[in-house]
């Protein structure tokens, strides 16, 4: 994979990998949740714990991905993670109960983290070598595309009268198709580019900025995940709930697919830190709208703001963090992923528990919006601490 075409091919293959492991393997649980709640004894609190198990696996996978034994053979482990993500999606078709589904989602989370860390590392290195930072936008568009396509598949299947089991099988078949491109195209990992000479005057400020950015990333994990897990369930109290279930989640994916490209353009003009702060604030507004809105329009606008920001913050945050520590790309991505996943583990469990006790997701969502505003403040502080808020990402 060399030359400019090689980078584009790798980014497209990486987008397929993220559509598989993230858009489906990680997020298809959201549109599938109403069917699972209807057809099993799963309650909201248990559903939140099953979601948290996935994010616990994501944390474990991020920690493992930092180990040299895995990083040295990342192409092989990337392929193993693609296979595991497909198999765990298929396993959700089995009637395993809450504990069994939690175990499956735990393994799926490990696979998602491996795919994100290693596919991102390969594509980012090619982007750096070719001087094409926008390749990251193509890479992360796979998450939104995977969300939108899986939402359409679930909606079409439910309209055709399918139960949860055949829907999970169909999602697994789609995952297998998406695995073909990354399996064949991400077959050689480029060696890391030589890091630039460190500037001793900047290194201390960069470390402090990175620490704030990591904590901000944890706030993102908590702040987005309650709405991202339960938004489809939130619409069940509204008229025409079935069609709204589809659109509430499809809008997240449709808004998310081009969001990385759009926010990269914003970051090029304002600097990455200002773009991250703006995206955090808009996401907080979206989460608040989804919780407090009294009609379908408010919920759909909230879903669009969520989709248009959470993957963009993910991409900008990872790229900016790599710029702060260019000599440790995989380790930096994994460190950010660890912080992100800690927030994700706590979020669904807290959200499900609060919703079951209060009868709505309003309290949990307002808490999530507040945490997102804390993340915005931390990202702004990181930009000031580094002293170069307009550095291009």
N, C-alpha and C positions, 0 to 999 in steps of 0.2 A: 504494500500500500504506500506508494510514493507518488509525489507530484500532486497537483491541485485536484485532479479527478479523484485521487486516492482519499483525500480528506472528505470530499463530498460523499463518496461511497461509504466511508466509515461512519460519517454522521448519520446518513440515512439508515444504515444497518443498526447503529446505536439507537436511533429513534424507534425502530421495530422492537429492539430489545427492551426499551423502557415501556413501550406500549404493552408488551407481554407481561413483564414483571411488575410494573407499577400500575398502568392503566387498567389491566385485568387482574393480575395476581394480587395486587394490593388493594385496589379500589372497587373492583366489581362486587365486593361484599356489600357496598352501600345500596345499589339498585336491587340486589338480591335479598336484602334484609326484610322487606315487607312480605315476600313469599315465604321466607323462612319463619317469620313470626306467625304467619297464618297457619302453616302446615306442621308446626312442631310446638313443643312446650317452651320454647325459648322466649324469655321475657326481656324487657329493655335492659335491666341490670345485667343479666347474663350475656345479652348481645354486646353490651359495652365491654364486658370482660373478655369475650371472644375477640373483639377488635383490639383490645389492649394486648392480648397474647401475640397478635400479629406484629404489633409495634415492639414488643419485647424481643421477638425474634429478629426484628430489624436492628435493634440495638446490639444483640449478640453478633449478628452478621457484620455490622460496622466495626465492632471490636476485633473480630477475627480477621477482617480484611486488612487490618493494620499489620498483621503478623507477616514476617518475611517469607515464611513457608508458603503462604497463599499468594503474596504479591509477586514472588519470583515466577510463579506459574499461573499468572492471572488469566491467560486465554483458556486454559483447561478448566479452571474454576469458574470462569464466566459461562462456559458451555454447561458445566454441571449445574450451575444455578438456573440457567434457562430450562433445562430438563426438569429440575426440581419444582420450579414455579408452575410448569405445565401439569406435572403430576399432582401437586397439591390442589390446584384448581379442580382437577378431575375428582380428587378425593372428597371435596366438599359435597359431591352428589350423594355420598353415603350418609345414612342416618346414624350419626355417631354421637348425638347428644352434645350438650354444651361443652363438656370436658374434651370429648374427642375432636370436636370442631376447633376448640382452642389449640389442641396439639397440632392439628393440621395447619392452622393459621400461624402458629409459632414457626414451623418449618418454612412456610411461605414467606414470612418476614425475613428470615435468614437469606433466602434466595433473592428477595428484592434488594436487600442491601448489597449483596455481592454484585448483582447486575449493575446497580447504580454506581458503585465505587469503581469497578473495573472498566465498565463501558465508558464512564465519564473520563477516567484516567487516560484511556487509549485515545479517545476523540480529542480531549483537551491538548494532549501532547502533539497530535497531528496539527491541530489548529494553531498552536504556538509555533511549530516549525514552518508552517506555510503562511503565517501572518494573517490568519483568517479567524478572528475571534467570533464571528457570527456563526461559525459552525456549531457552537454550543446552543444557539437558538434552534437550529434544526434538530439537534439531538434531543432537547427537552420538549420539543413539540410532540414527540411520541407519547408523552404522558397524557396530554389533552386529547390527542387523537384516539388513544386506547380507551379513555373514559367515554368519549362520545360514541365510538363504535360498539362498545360493550353495553352502553345504555340502550342503544337502538336494538341490539340483539335481544336483550332481556325484555324490552317492551314488546317487540314483535312476537317473541315466544309466549309471553303472558297473554297477549291478545289471541294467540292461536290455542290457548288453553293448556299450555305446558305447565307442569308443576316445577318445583325447585330443582329436582334431580336432573331432568333432561336439559334444563337451562345451564346448570353447571357443566354438564357434558359438552354442550355446544360451546361454552366459553373455553373449555379445555381444548377443543378442536381448533378454535380460532388461535389460541396460544401456540399450538403446534405449527400452524401455518406461519405465524409471525417469527418463530424461531429460526426459520430457514435462512433468512438474510444474515442475521448476526452470526449464526453458526458458520456460514461460509465466508463472510466478508471480514469479520473481526478475527481472522485466523492468525494474524501476526501482530504482536504488540511492538510498536516502535520503542526504542530505548529512550529514556528521558533526555530531553535537551539539556545542554550544560547550563547550570544556573548562572544568572548574572552575578558579577562581583558584588558582594554585600557592601552596603554603605553603613559603616559603624554608627554614623550619626542618626540613621533611620531605623536600625534594627530594633532598638529598645521601644521606640514609638510604634513600630509595626507589631511587636509582640503584644503590647497593651491594646492596640486597636483590634488585633485578632481575638484577644480574650473577650472583649466586649461584643465582637461580631458573633462569636460562638454562643454566648449567652442569649443574644438577640435571636439567634437561630433556634434555640430551645423554646423561646417565647412563640416563635412562628409555629413550631410543632404543636404546642398546646392550643394556640389561638385558632388555627384553621381546622383542627381535627374533629372537634365536636360537631360543627356544621357539616363537615365533609363526611362524617360517619352517619349522621342522623337526618340529613336534610330531606331524604326521601320519606322518612317516617313522619317528618313535620307536616307534610302536605296531606296526611291521611284524614285530618279533621275538615278539609276543605271540600266543596263540591267538585265533581269531576276529578277525584283524587287519582284515578288510574293514569289518565293522560298527564296530569301534573307530576306524578312520580317520575315519568319518563323525562319530561322537559326540565324538571328541577335539577336532575343530574346531568342530562345531555348538555344543558346550557353551561354547566361548569366546564365540561370538556371542550365544547365549541369555543368558549371564551379563552380557555387555557392554551389551545393549540397555537394560535399566533401571538400569544402574550409575550413570549420570550423575545421574539423579534422586535415587537413594538417597544418593550421596556429597554432592550439593548439600545435602540435609537434614542430613547429618552436619556439613558445613562451616558451616551456619547456626547449629549449636549450639556447635561447638568452635572455629570459625575456619578459614579455608581452609588455613593452613599446617599445623595439626595434622592436618587431614583428609588432606592430601597426604602427610605423613610416614607416617601409618597405612596409606595405600594402598600406598606404596612397600614397607613392611615385609611386608604381606600378599602383594604380588606377588613379592617375593624368596622367600617361603615356597612360593608356587605354583610358581615356576621350579625350586626345589630338589626339590619333590615330583615334578614331571614328570621330572626327571633321575634321581632316586635311587629312586623308587617301584618295587617289584618286581611290582606287579600293576596291573590296569586301574583299580581304585578310586583308587589314589594318583595315577595319571596324570590321571584325570578330575577329581579334586579340584584338582590343580595347574592344569589347563586352566581350570576354573571360576574359580579365584583370579586367573589371568592375565586372563581376560575381564572379571572384575568390577572390575579396577583400572586397566588400562593406558589405556583411553579416559577413565575418570574423572579420572585424573591429567592427561591431555591437556586435558580441558575445564577443570578447576579451575586448572591451570597457566596456560592461555591467558587465562582471565578474571582471574586474580590479576595476571598481568603487565600486562594492559590497565589495571587499576586503578592500577598503579605508574607507568604512562606513558599517561594518558588522552588526551593531545593527539596521540599517534602510534599509533592503533589498528592500521592495516594494517602499519606498519613493525614494531611490537612483535610481532604475530602472526608475521610473516615471520622476525624474528630468532629467536624461539623455535623456529620450524619448521626453521631452518638448523641450530641446535644439535641438535635431535632427529634430523635426517637424517644428520648427521655420525656419530652413534652407530649409526644404522641401516646406514650404508655399511660400517663396520668389522665389525659384528656377524655378518652372514651369512658373509662371507668367512672370518673367524676361526673361526666355528662349523663350517662345512663342512670347513675344513682340519684342525682338531683332531679332528673325528669321523672323517675319512678316515685319519688317522694312528693314532688310538687305538682305533678300532672301536666307539666309542660317543659319545654326546653329553654324558656325565657331566662331563668336565673343562670343556667350554665352558659348560655350564649352571651349574656352581658359580662360574665366573668371572662369569657374568651376574648371579647372585644377589648376589655381593659388590659389583658395580658398582651394583646397585639400592640396597644399603644405604648406599653413598657418596652416592647421590642423595637418600636420606632425610635424611642428615646435613646436606647442603647446603640442603635445603628448610627444615629446622629452623633452621639458621643464618640463612636469609633472613628467617624470621619474627621471630627475635630482633633481627636488625639493623634491621628496620623499626620494631620496637617496638610494633606494633599487631597481634598475632597473631590477634585475634578479629574483625578487620574482615570484614564480610560480603562474599561474592563475588557 
